[in-house]
Amino acid sequence: MTLAELRAQLDALNLPDDTPVILATDAEGNGYSPLRAVDDALYEAYSAFNGEWYATDQMRAQNPENGWDEAPANTVSAVFLWPTN
């Protein structure tokens, strides 16, 4: 799903701005957790179902103490949604 597709689906719901955002913990809906944070970073897809998060160059420069690996050349910018749990 792209950011444009997500925006369109959320807009179509026409929900009030104070509606909580809850994430499923897996594809089968075996648990749920409130959305805690959103950030942009880099994503390397290993398959259609999973991949790896990488810090952007800007994030790495601002937080050198984290020791984040440099992202491979095939990463793409992505939006990451972080659950509470």
C-alpha positions in Angstrom: 0.0 0.0 0.0 1.2 3.5 -0.8 0.8 6.6 1.2 -1.7 7.9 -1.4 -3.8 4.7 -1.1 -3.8 4.9 2.7 -4.9 8.5 2.7 -7.7 7.7 0.3 -8.9 4.8 2.4 -8.8 7.0 5.6 -10.5 9.9 3.9 -13.3 7.5 2.7 -14.0 6.5 6.2 -15.0 10.1 7.1 -14.2 9.6 10.8 -13.8 12.4 13.3 -10.2 13.6 14.0 -10.3 12.2 17.6 -10.8 8.6 16.4 -8.1 6.3 17.9 -5.8 4.5 15.4 -5.3 0.8 16.3 -2.9 -1.6 14.6 -3.4 -5.4 14.3 -0.4 -7.3 15.7 -0.6 -9.8 12.8 -2.5 -10.5 9.6 -5.0 -12.8 11.3 -6.0 -10.2 13.9 -4.8 -12.2 16.9 -4.1 -9.0 18.9 -4.3 -5.2 18.6 -2.3 -2.3 19.8 -2.8 1.5 19.7 -0.6 3.4 17.2 2.3 5.1 19.2 4.3 6.8 16.6 4.8 7.5 12.9 8.1 8.2 11.2 9.8 8.1 7.8 12.8 6.0 7.2 14.1 3.6 4.5 12.8 0.1 3.7 14.5 -2.8 2.0 12.0 -5.5 0.9 13.2 -9.1 1.4 9.9 -10.4 -0.1 6.3 -9.2 -0.6 5.7 -9.9 3.1 8.7 -8.6 5.0 11.9 -6.5 4.9 14.2 -4.3 7.0 14.1 -0.8 8.4 17.0 1.5 7.9 17.7 5.0 9.2 17.9 7.9 6.7 21.3 9.6 6.2 19.8 12.6 8.1 18.8 10.3 11.1 22.2 8.8 11.1 23.9 12.2 11.1 21.7 13.5 13.9 22.2 10.3 16.1 25.7 8.9 15.4 25.7 7.2 18.8 23.1 4.7 17.5 25.5 3.1 15.2 22.9 2.5 12.5 24.1 0.7 9.4 24.2 2.6 6.1 21.2 1.7 4.0 21.7 -0.6 1.0 21.3 1.1 -2.4 17.9 -0.7 -3.1 16.0 0.8 -0.2 13.1 3.1 -0.7 11.6 5.9 1.5 8.7 4.6 3.5 6.3 5.5 6.3 6.6 3.4 9.4 3.7 3.0 11.9 4.9 1.9 15.4 2.5 0.2 17.8 2.4 0.7 21.6 3.1 -3.0 22.1 
